[in-house]
Amino acid sequence: MTTARYAEQFLLCLLEVSGGSLAEFLDPETIMQSARLDMPEKDAILSMLIEQGYVSSGGETRDRPVYALKFTSAGLEHAQHLRRISRSKAERDVYLHNCLVRWAYDNTPAGGSASLQEFAGDEHWWFAGTEVTWDEVFGAVDFLEAENLLAVERVPGRIGVRPTPLGIKFALSRMTLRTFISTQQPHSSNVTNNYRDSVVVQGDAPGSNLATGGGNTQTVNQGVDGDALASLVAQLRQIAPTLELSQEDAEELAEEIDTLESEGAEPTRGRRIMRRIARIVTPALPAAAAAGADAAVQAAIAAGTGLFG
């Protein structure tokens, strides 16, 4: 696994052991043992967390670079975010829906399928510092099969998965699954057009340009660019730890960012969510400026304003 995955486990354990204290210094080896992490990974984990500003160290010596550490406010906020999403069924399902198709794409041999059993040995088996379960994986596979994103082969002792053509298209996109699905044209014959002096449309016609009447009044229905939305969500998550928000505001911001990611492809909905995010973020600009992150915060707000108008 990557150091980032181990670091998430470490932060969750630090949150449990510290009780959320910002003042108490703790022995990192105690946290490593409690999290059941391998000691050789300790230095890499601590270096990453210190560099990210999630923990601060004390008592460095030549022989033992870090023998005590404590949460920073940003680290405590991030650990609480990890705990919240790791306990959310919806967040866990969304995670598996997004990663399983891409995992199958990366691991399917030519003319064959990837063994689902091998997924348990992949780092994607871990979400927000916790392991997923086989029940969750099987449920996600059933959903992706029903949505025509995975082809599944079930034989005694083996489940094989491979992406369908639609699944390959999703795997090669940089969109979340919800955004990707919202951009796909329906393969339905339920749209009927009667051409005289006007157009009557029966059924759904997302993304359509409709000309009606003798003057050809045109209605255009366009969604938000998926790549731009994904970039905005990443920006917002990056700046969130620099804002020094209260726990309540931090949790509300995290929820709004998650909602933006899942529902922001619809312009009106995305605009409303972005306004709520701006109302949370803007008062925290002085704290961001003190941390030297005000430019990044303002850039994120500007990106959201530009995307949704």
C-alpha positions as CSV (number, residue, x, y, z in Angstrom):
1,M,0.0,0.0,0.0
2,T,1.0,3.6,-0.4
3,T,2.1,5.7,2.5
4,A,-1.0,7.8,2.1
5,R,-3.2,4.8,2.9
6,Y,-1.2,4.0,6.1
7,A,-1.3,7.7,7.1
8,E,-5.2,7.6,7.1
9,Q,-5.1,4.6,9.4
10,F,-2.7,6.3,11.6
11,L,-4.8,9.5,11.8
12,L,-8.0,7.5,12.7
13,C,-6.1,5.8,15.5
14,L,-4.6,9.0,16.7
15,L,-8.1,10.5,16.9
16,E,-9.3,7.6,19.0
17,V,-6.3,7.5,21.3
18,S,-6.1,11.3,21.8
19,G,-9.8,11.8,22.2
20,G,-9.5,14.7,19.8
21,S,-7.1,16.7,22.0
22,L,-5.0,19.4,20.3
23,A,-2.8,19.7,23.4
24,E,-1.7,16.1,24.3
25,F,1.6,14.8,22.9
26,L,1.6,11.1,22.2
27,D,4.2,8.4,21.4
28,P,3.9,7.6,17.7
29,E,5.0,4.0,18.3
30,T,2.0,3.6,20.6
31,I,-0.2,4.8,17.7
32,M,1.5,2.5,15.2
33,Q,0.9,-0.5,17.5
34,S,-2.7,0.4,18.1
35,A,-3.3,0.8,14.4
36,R,-1.5,-2.5,13.7
37,L,0.8,-0.8,11.3
38,D,4.3,-2.1,10.5
39,M,7.0,-0.2,12.4
40,P,9.2,0.2,9.2
41,E,6.5,2.5,7.8
42,K,6.6,4.8,10.8
43,D,9.1,7.4,9.6
44,A,7.5,7.7,6.1
45,I,4.0,8.1,7.7
46,L,5.2,10.8,10.2
47,S,7.1,12.6,7.5
48,M,4.1,12.8,5.3
49,L,1.7,13.9,8.1
50,I,4.2,16.6,9.3
51,E,4.7,17.9,5.8
52,Q,0.9,18.0,5.3
53,G,0.6,20.0,8.5
54,Y,-1.7,17.4,10.1
55,V,0.6,16.7,13.1
56,S,3.3,18.6,14.9
57,S,6.3,16.9,16.6
58,G,8.2,17.5,19.8
59,G,11.4,16.4,21.3
60,E,13.5,15.7,18.2
61,T,16.9,14.1,18.8
62,R,19.6,12.8,16.5
63,D,18.7,9.2,17.3
64,R,14.9,9.6,17.4
65,P,13.7,12.3,15.1
66,V,10.1,12.2,16.5
67,Y,9.3,10.7,19.8
68,A,6.1,12.7,20.5
69,L,3.5,14.3,18.4
70,K,0.1,15.9,18.6
71,F,-2.7,17.0,16.2
72,T,-2.8,20.4,14.5
73,S,-6.2,21.9,14.0
74,A,-6.0,20.9,10.3
75,G,-5.1,17.4,11.2
76,L,-7.9,17.0,13.7
77,E,-10.4,18.3,11.2
78,H,-9.1,15.9,8.6
79,A,-9.2,13.0,10.9
80,Q,-12.8,13.8,11.9
81,H,-13.6,14.0,8.2
82,L,-12.1,10.5,7.7
83,R,-14.1,9.1,10.6
84,R,-17.3,10.7,9.3
85,I,-17.0,9.3,5.8
86,S,-15.7,5.9,6.9
87,R,-18.9,5.4,8.9
88,S,-21.2,6.5,6.1
89,K,-22.8,3.8,4.0
90,A,-23.4,6.2,1.2
91,E,-19.8,7.4,1.1
92,R,-18.5,3.8,1.1
93,D,-20.8,2.8,-1.7
94,V,-20.0,5.8,-3.8
95,Y,-16.3,5.0,-3.3
96,L,-16.6,1.4,-4.4
97,H,-18.8,2.4,-7.4
98,N,-16.1,4.7,-8.6
99,C,-13.0,2.6,-7.9
100,L,-14.1,-0.9,-8.9
101,V,-14.7,-0.1,-12.6
102,R,-11.2,1.6,-12.9
103,W,-9.7,-1.3,-10.9
104,A,-11.2,-3.8,-13.3
105,Y,-10.0,-1.7,-16.3
106,D,-6.4,-1.7,-14.9
107,N,-6.4,-5.4,-14.0
108,T,-8.3,-7.1,-16.8
109,P,-6.0,-9.1,-19.2
110,A,-6.7,-9.0,-22.9
111,G,-9.6,-11.3,-23.7
112,G,-10.2,-12.2,-20.1
113,S,-11.4,-10.8,-16.8
114,A,-9.9,-9.7,-13.5
115,S,-10.4,-12.0,-10.5
116,L,-12.4,-10.1,-8.0
117,Q,-10.7,-12.0,-5.2
118,E,-7.5,-10.1,-6.0
119,F,-9.2,-6.8,-5.1
120,A,-8.7,-7.7,-1.4
121,G,-4.9,-7.4,-1.9
122,D,-5.1,-4.0,-3.6
123,E,-4.8,-0.7,-1.8
124,H,-8.3,0.2,-2.9
125,W,-9.6,-2.3,-0.4
126,W,-9.0,0.5,2.1
127,F,-11.3,3.6,2.3
128,A,-10.7,6.5,4.6
129,G,-8.4,4.4,6.9
130,T,-10.8,1.4,7.1
131,E,-11.1,-1.9,5.2
132,V,-14.2,-2.4,3.0
133,T,-16.1,-5.7,3.4
134,W,-17.0,-8.4,0.9
135,D,-20.7,-7.6,1.4
136,E,-20.0,-4.0,0.3
137,V,-17.9,-5.2,-2.7
138,F,-20.5,-7.7,-3.8
139,G,-23.2,-5.1,-3.5
140,A,-21.2,-2.6,-5.6
141,V,-20.5,-5.3,-8.3
142,D,-24.2,-6.1,-8.6
143,F,-25.0,-2.4,-9.0
144,L,-22.3,-1.8,-11.6
145,E,-23.4,-4.9,-13.5
146,A,-27.0,-3.6,-13.5
147,E,-25.8,-0.2,-14.8
148,N,-23.9,-2.0,-17.6
149,L,-20.5,-0.8,-16.4
150,L,-19.1,-4.2,-15.5
151,A,-19.5,-7.6,-17.1
152,V,-19.4,-10.3,-14.4
153,E,-18.6,-14.0,-14.7
154,R,-19.6,-16.1,-11.8
155,V,-18.2,-19.7,-11.6
156,P,-17.5,-21.9,-8.5
157,G,-14.5,-20.5,-6.7
158,R,-14.1,-17.4,-8.9
159,I,-15.8,-14.1,-9.8
160,G,-14.4,-12.4,-12.9
161,V,-15.1,-8.8,-13.7
162,R,-14.3,-6.7,-16.8
163,P,-15.4,-3.3,-17.8
164,T,-18.0,-3.1,-20.6
165,P,-17.5,-0.5,-23.4
166,L,-19.4,2.0,-21.3
167,G,-17.3,1.0,-18.3
168,I,-14.1,1.6,-20.3
169,K,-15.4,5.0,-21.3
170,F,-16.0,5.8,-17.7
171,A,-12.6,4.5,-16.6
172,L,-10.9,6.7,-19.1
173,S,-12.8,9.8,-18.0
174,R,-11.8,11.8,-14.9
175,M,-15.4,12.1,-13.8
176,T,-17.2,10.8,-10.8
177,L,-19.6,8.0,-11.7
178,R,-22.6,10.2,-11.0
179,T,-21.3,13.0,-13.2
180,F,-20.4,10.5,-15.9
181,I,-23.8,8.9,-16.0
182,S,-25.5,12.3,-16.1
183,T,-23.6,13.2,-19.3
184,Q,-24.7,10.0,-21.1
185,Q,-27.5,10.3,-23.7
186,P,-30.4,7.9,-23.0
187,H,-30.8,5.0,-25.4
188,S,-34.5,5.3,-25.4
189,S,-37.1,5.5,-28.1
190,N,-39.5,7.4,-25.9
191,V,-38.8,10.7,-27.6
192,T,-41.4,11.7,-30.3
193,N,-41.0,14.8,-32.4
194,N,-43.9,16.2,-34.4
195,Y,-42.7,18.7,-36.9
196,R,-45.2,21.4,-38.1
197,D,-45.2,24.9,-36.8
198,S,-43.9,23.6,-33.5
199,V,-42.1,20.7,-31.8
200,V,-43.7,18.5,-29.2
201,V,-41.3,16.4,-27.2
202,Q,-42.6,13.4,-25.3
203,G,-40.2,11.8,-22.9
204,D,-36.8,13.0,-21.6
205,A,-34.4,14.9,-23.8
206,P,-31.5,16.0,-21.7
207,G,-28.8,18.0,-23.5
208,S,-31.2,18.8,-26.3
209,N,-31.5,21.9,-28.4
210,L,-35.2,22.5,-29.1
211,A,-36.5,24.9,-31.8
212,T,-40.2,25.8,-31.4
213,G,-42.7,27.9,-33.4
214,G,-42.3,29.9,-36.6
215,G,-39.7,32.1,-34.9
216,N,-37.6,29.1,-33.9
217,T,-37.3,30.1,-30.2
218,Q,-34.4,27.9,-29.0
219,T,-34.0,26.3,-25.6
220,V,-30.6,24.9,-24.7
221,N,-30.0,22.5,-21.8
222,Q,-26.4,22.0,-20.9
223,G,-24.7,20.5,-17.9
224,V,-21.5,21.5,-16.0
225,D,-18.2,20.3,-17.4
226,G,-17.2,17.2,-15.5
227,D,-13.5,17.8,-15.5
228,A,-14.0,21.4,-14.3
229,L,-16.3,20.2,-11.5
230,A,-13.8,17.5,-10.4
231,S,-11.0,20.1,-10.3
232,L,-13.1,22.5,-8.2
233,V,-14.0,19.8,-5.7
234,A,-10.3,18.9,-5.4
235,Q,-9.4,22.6,-4.8
236,L,-12.1,22.9,-2.1
237,R,-10.9,19.8,-0.3
238,Q,-7.3,21.0,-0.4
239,I,-8.1,24.4,1.1
240,A,-10.6,23.2,3.8
241,P,-7.9,22.3,6.4
242,T,-6.4,25.8,6.2
243,L,-9.6,27.6,7.2
244,E,-9.5,26.9,11.0
245,L,-13.3,26.4,11.1
246,S,-15.3,25.3,14.1
247,Q,-16.0,21.6,14.1
248,E,-19.6,22.3,13.1
249,D,-18.7,24.5,10.2
250,A,-15.9,22.1,9.1
251,E,-18.4,19.2,9.0
252,E,-20.9,21.3,7.2
253,L,-18.3,22.3,4.6
254,A,-17.2,18.7,4.1
255,E,-20.8,17.7,3.5
256,E,-21.4,20.5,1.0
257,I,-18.3,19.6,-0.9
258,D,-19.4,16.0,-1.1
259,T,-22.8,17.2,-2.3
260,L,-21.2,19.4,-4.9
261,E,-19.3,16.4,-6.2
262,S,-22.3,14.2,-6.5
263,E,-24.9,16.8,-7.6
264,G,-23.1,19.7,-9.0
265,A,-23.3,18.6,-12.6
266,E,-26.8,20.1,-12.7
267,P,-26.1,23.9,-13.0
268,T,-28.9,25.3,-10.9
269,R,-28.2,22.8,-8.1
270,G,-24.5,23.3,-8.3
271,R,-24.9,27.1,-8.1
272,R,-26.9,26.9,-4.9
273,I,-24.4,24.5,-3.3
274,M,-21.5,26.8,-4.3
275,R,-23.2,29.8,-2.7
276,R,-23.6,27.8,0.6
277,I,-19.9,26.9,0.4
278,A,-18.9,30.5,-0.2
279,R,-20.9,31.6,2.8
280,I,-18.9,29.1,5.0
281,V,-15.5,29.8,3.5
282,T,-15.5,33.6,3.1
283,P,-15.5,34.5,6.8
284,A,-12.5,32.2,7.3
285,L,-10.3,34.1,4.8
286,P,-8.3,35.9,7.6
287,A,-7.3,32.5,9.1
288,A,-6.3,31.3,5.7
289,A,-4.2,34.4,5.1
290,A,-2.4,33.8,8.4
291,A,-1.6,30.3,7.1
292,G,-0.5,31.7,3.8
293,A,-3.3,30.0,1.9
294,D,-5.6,33.0,1.2
295,A,-4.6,33.0,-2.5
296,A,-5.6,29.3,-2.8
297,V,-8.9,30.0,-1.0
298,Q,-9.8,32.9,-3.2
299,A,-8.8,30.9,-6.3
300,A,-11.2,28.2,-5.3
301,I,-14.0,30.6,-4.8
302,A,-13.3,32.3,-8.1
303,A,-13.3,28.9,-9.8
304,G,-16.7,28.0,-8.4
305,T,-18.1,31.4,-9.3
306,G,-16.7,31.1,-12.9
307,L,-18.1,27.5,-13.3
308,F,-21.6,28.2,-12.1
309,G,-21.9,31.9,-13.0
